[in-house]
């Protein structure tokens, strides 16, 4: 086995980048005012981290670092944001990093209240702890009996120094002085649980929201009820007051409606129905501005402005994602910047991978848009289309007509959508002759030109429609294309072939134009889904037996089969170049298969099963959606910016669990660096000097070392200087001095030896080189590697000098020349350094050709060498001629 489970962690190909489409949960938002920038900021929770938005443009300002668990409540003061998770809460500075952590609760914290330099936390066991923020120490702890007084709301009344007001699920309220640790007063309440407490603009006046839907405006100084309001939508979730001169109070409800009450006339002046599709988690009027900020568990953050004459609020800005888990996601276009997603909430939305301001919602599908406009929005819920289960999109003609076709859960007709206008399209495509209610659309595809839509039905029928006119353009097969339900349809890039597959286990190829069956083949198991990579003509099939088959639509043969998933395969995705097939399965794994090698090259597990997977057309990101998750998760392709070893994984490889990426990019980049470290360890492949003894092997030396050995005299003649070197001008010189305190000139050294000879010693010049010595050793032990290595290190001039010195006239000998020829014979025999042997032999013959015939020993060696060279060359020449013939035939023959 090459690699075990412990040799790498996570994925070698994909690193978590960020999450898209997450804006809010059921945790109330927090509004802060920055005195330095003179702006309001709203903070919303998104799971384990929180987002901070600038209210002015609702642009994302900061994303906090992730916490170990999901945030359960939040609060903020002028400097810090507090977020609780489990029985611990932390303080964040600069909306990003944790600076303080407070531990001491035994139960989950559900209320936080900043209190100057202190913060008050309350857990579900009704234990209240006051903390000193900067010392992270407990200042005071109060314990309440849950059966008598279970704290459900907390408020610091304005101008009430060191005092807090607590509301309980039993209905009573208590006013405490936290400095002296005394209960000052108990309000008997209204026999209904308190759900919300809010300070009114008037001093001593507090609004109390109850479980019954009542809002009590109460004076806590005299314990007097000033006024009562009642909403029929269930418990009050949150309360806020306008402070810009209008005496208006807003109260939220679990139905998503907001009631607006006039405090002077003591009446309901307006209703904001369906402000959110789920309960109103929090609502806040901005100080001295006619703006209302709301958020809910429907993954939406909205800002409403009250500038109408009747006091109603209109939607000013919003950030909205899906309010229910996703059913399908696909990249749209060729730039890889938009992802279209369908959800169980019935909406179709587009999310930008660049910036949130490019997000847009295509809205809910309506069965009869004109009827809804005529009768009003009250009937909109009853005529909404069911959730989209599958869709196909093509941007080729998006500016001319609808570019998206979608099939809905339990519906026969397929709806068209216009991406450019961000609305449902003009047509509902369905065959007219079918009257049965149990037939539904199960598969859709759009041609690459954007003109035609192909729709497969559960009855086995496959129809073609024109996208511009909505006209039915024919059906495949005489009565039906398949006997079972259609599981997948696809059209190739040139509108020549249509491929369909059905639950009976047949795969059929049709002529797109005349609808004639070309070929039919049976599969080993009924298919679950099908995906075609149009550029390469590769078809991926996920079968019900958890295996994957890959077909070439030109040859109509299965070229690859993959197995290994332990659960239903939910989705397939090809890389843009068609080399990788990425699969997502209910066994919580995402696997990457390399199609050329037919191997599994990457696999990782996730906490939640992936439902959809789609690869960017530019190859930079992989997008996934998961069971019970509202967001789209992006994974960056590590192979684009790092060295990745695409080694096949062993059959017993156990993938490790990878956490889903958060909404913060920088934090996830740091995590990804840890992930990609092991993948950088490439296998060092040491190429042998010779692959096989029968193969002619060349040296790795550059051509300049051997190619011009025969032309050195010509090169030296060309490089000869045109003019003799000029004598430089007399340079200044310094007379040498003897070191010491008194400067003295050094006397020139005189040679007093009278016996020194003036004749040059020729013995020094005639000294043998290392190359000659190695050749002499080679004659004895028949090993020439050392001499060859010395020759390889020399340049062309050095090689010529060494070969010249082999002759007896230049200090060599006939034995050394014989040894050199044996070295060449050894090189040709081993077929290594083939071009060097030819070059060295040619230079040797050029230098010593006159004396070689006069020496019988050398002549005998030359005869052996000649036959060896001729034999090698005839073999090579036959191979060259064969290759040239084949190339000429391929170029000239009419194939």
Beta strands, then each sheet from edge to edge (+ up, - down):
strand 1: 14-20
strand 2: 30-34
strand 3: 39-46
strand 4: 49-54
strand 5: 59-63
strand 6: 73-76
strand 7: 80-85
strand 8: 88-93
strand 9: 97-103
strand 10: 109-115
strand 11: 118-123
strand 12: 127-132
strand 13: 137-143
strand 14: 151-155
strand 15: 163-168
strand 16: 173-177
strand 17: 182-187
strand 18: 194-199
strand 19: 205-210
strand 20: 214-219
strand 21: 224-230
strand 22: 236-241
strand 23: 248-253
strand 24: 258-262
strand 25: 267-272
strand 26: 280-285
strand 27: 291-296
strand 28: 300-305
strand 29: 314-320
strand 30: 326-332
strand 31: 338-343
strand 32: 347-352
strand 33: 360-364
strand 34: 388-393
strand 35: 404-408
strand 36: 414-418
strand 37: 423-429
strand 38: 441-446
strand 39: 452-457
strand 40: 462-466
strand 41: 472-475
strand 42: 486-491
strand 43: 497-502
strand 44: 506-511
strand 45: 517-522
strand 46: 527-533
strand 47: 538-543
strand 48: 548-552
strand 49: 557-562
strand 50: 569-574
strand 51: 580-585
strand 52: 589-594
strand 53: 599-606
strand 54: 610-615
strand 55: 621-626
strand 56: 632-637
strand 57: 657-658
strand 58: 737-738
strand 59: 744-745
sheet 1: 1+ 56- 55+ 54-
sheet 2: 2+ 3- 4+ 5-
sheet 3: 6+ 7- 8+ 9-
sheet 4: 10+ 11- 12+ 13-
sheet 5: 14+ 15- 16+ 17-
sheet 6: 18+ 19- 20+ 21-
sheet 7: 22+ 23- 24+ 25-
sheet 8: 26+ 27- 28+ 29-
sheet 9: 30+ 31- 32+ 33-
sheet 10: 34+ 35- 36+ 37-
sheet 11: 38+ 39- 40+ 41-
sheet 12: 42+ 43- 44+ 45-
sheet 13: 46+ 47- 48+ 49-
sheet 14: 50+ 51- 52+ 53- 57-
sheet 15: 58+ 59-
end
